[in-house]
Amino acid sequence: MPRWTGAQIVVAPPPSGAGTWAGAPSAWRQGNDIYLAYRLRRPIGEGRGFANVVARSADGVHFTTVAEVSKDRFDGASLERPALVVTPEGRWRLYVSVATPGTKHWRVDLLEADDPGNLGEAPARTVLPGDDSVGVKDPVLLHHNGRWHLWASCHPLERDDEADRMSTWHATSPDGVEWTWRGVALAPRPGRWDARGVRVSAVVPTPTGIVAAYDGRASAAENWEERTGVAEGTLDRLTARDTAPIGSPHAPHGLRYLTVVTQPDGRRRIYYEATRADGAHDLRTEVA
C-alpha cells in the first residue's frame, strides 16, 4: 500500500487545478522495461478524459510515450482507465473504457497489436458492451492457469442520480475477447467508508487465493476522490479487510487506481493516481 513519503511523480496533468488529472494507470513489465497505460483528463465541460497513453520506462519512473489514442477515435464522451496486457502468444492488448455521449453508459473496446507502438492505429472492437441497465468500465485482467479473468466496475443505469454507484463483477474467457460474467466479486458495505461503491484496481495471486487493491467511496460526493483499500479471497469472491483506507494527505484525499508490477530485482513497484494540494491529480509511483 502507498506510504506517500518518498513517492515520485511520473506524470503531472496537462493544466493544473481541480478536475485535471493524470492517472488511472495500468502497469505491465516486459523484460527489463515497465510499460504504463494511463488516462489524461480535463475538467467537465473542457473535454473530460480526452486520451489514453501507453509509455515505456527502463527505471519505472521516467517514461517515453510509445502510443496514444483519443476519445474521438471511439466517438466517446470520455475515456477512463485503460488496461494493458500481453497475451501468452506475445500480442499486446489495450482495453479502453469509453463513455457513450449523452448518457451515463460505459463500454470497453479492445485494441490489439504485435508491438505496443502499434496500438494507436490498431482496429477497435467492443468486448464488454454493457446494456441499457448497466455501464461497464475500468477492467483489471489476469491470465491464470490457462484462462483469462477480468474484474470490471459495473454501474446501474436505472436512474441518472444513482449511476455513480458501483460494484466489481468477475468474468472469465478462454481468449480475452469473448467474456462470460460470473457474478459480483466485491460489493459495497453499508455504513462503511466504501458504502457507495467499490472498484477493484489490482489483483495479485497468492498460494491460497488472491489479494486485491480496490477503490471505495462512502457517498456520491466522493465520486472521483475514492480512497484505496484491500480485499482478499478467491478469483470470484473477495472480502474487504476491516482496515482504514489509504488516501492522499491533500483534501479531498483521493488516492485510487493502484496498480502493481514486479521489477526485475524482485521488488514490487506501485503506481496510483492521487490528489495534490491544488486539487489536480498526479500519477505517482513508489516501491512497495
Secondary structure, 3 states (H helix, E strand, C coil): CCCCCCCEEEECCCCCCCCCEEEEEEEEEECCEEEEEEEEECCCCCCCEEEEEEEEECCCCCCEEEEEEEHHHHCCCEECCCEEEECCCCCEEEEEEEECCCCCCEEEEEEEECCHHHHHHCCEEEEECCECCEEEEEEEEEEECCEEEEEEEEEECCCHHHCCCEEEEEEEECCCCCCEEEEEEECCCCCCCCCCEEEEEEEEEECCEEEEEEEEECCHHHCCCCEEEEEEECCCCEEECCCCCECCCCCCCCEEEEEEEECCCCCEEEEEEEECCCCCEEEEEEEC
